[in-house]
Amino acid sequence: MGFEITIQKSENSRIGNFDPQNIGFGKIFTDHMFLANWDGKTWTNPRIVPYGPLELSPATSAIHYGQAIFEGMKAFKNMSNGKTLIFRPLENCHRLNRSAERMVMPSVPDDLFMEGLTQLLEIDEEWIPKTEGGALYIRPYMFATDDFIGVKPSETFIFAIFCCPVGPYYNKALKIKVEDEFSRAAPGGVGFTKCAGNYGASMYPTLKAQQEGFDQVLWTDPVSHQWVEETGTTNLFAVIGDTVITPALTPTLLAGITRDSVIQGLKHLGYNVEERGLSVDELKAACKNGSLKEIFITGTAATLISIQGFGHKGEYFEVLDNGNTDASQSIKNFLDAIRYGKAEDVFNWNVEI
Ligand SMILES: *Cc1c(COP(=O)(O)O)cnc(C)c1O
């Protein structure tokens, strides 16, 4: 197909104020963003413009009825040759399109996604941190823009991409609460999509968990609350004995690209990995008999975070006590080496620009 992207460069770059040693997460935005409009029939006016406010009607459909989806992905600097490496971007494009289908939104063709993304990264290349642990977090998203009050699918949409440089994630081990009252997703619902409403709905249970001294909620299946699913925006792995277990994908689980990379990478490194049902009882029993070596969670933003312990119905289970973080350390090193171009990209995950 081929998309002609128009480019309007920023006249006052903010890069001079950018201190790659002091970034934080999600508060600094690069100079430009990519936008395209769906006019009801086709994607039009793909363009790169200075990062800045969008003008929207108060009746903008997404704000009222929630046709809004997003992705999260990262690009890294290969420090030995200066090239930019984007980690598995087509996986994000395809997941965006699975979300789009469920939410009755148009799909974004691979070439529009990749052209917009690579041209944006070329223009804002200087913003990609060259520091150890630094990366460019990339936020592609789409939302409904009809100004019409009535519950029906919007005819018009904006697809956009903006980027935030991010520093090394502060990896403190977390305490999680096994949720046995609230649910993140329901059978037949939208749990497998990255639609905005899923995150709005998770904030209240998360706030409650935080008030009880936990960092995050560990969601369980919405029917019996017996089966472990995932945490806030991360998937979960448990190492029991010599086996790394992660809950099998269901329609209530978000299929993390980091999850998939961790599974493939651990298998490549010789670990025994199982995707299957993981019950709260199994975790508690393994913790009590000492075979639960570690629990860790995975996602694009943080890559991998260790879990200190978990709470369930008022009881607390310490995990790190059993202390052997071999699996999580190995896979983190494996993924980092590929993403920064230091090791052979055995799975062809990087797209180099
Ligand atoms: C985004 C997300 C993940 C992790 O997905 P990655 O592709 O690994 O970043 C896991 N769970 C939920 C609910 C998410 O929104």
The ligand as an ORCA input file, in Angstrom:
! r2SCAN-3c Opt
* xyz 0 1
  C       0.137     -4.705     28.933
  C      -0.275     -5.712     29.938
  C       0.517     -6.822     30.265
  C       1.923     -7.011     29.765
  O       2.035     -7.023     28.384
  P       3.455     -6.766     27.698
  O       3.170     -6.927     26.252
  O       4.389     -7.766     28.225
  O       3.846     -5.377     28.081
  C       0.003     -7.773     31.132
  N      -1.216     -7.623     31.680
  C      -2.006     -6.550     31.407
  C      -3.350     -6.465     32.028
  C      -1.548     -5.568     30.541
  O      -2.313     -4.511     30.290
*
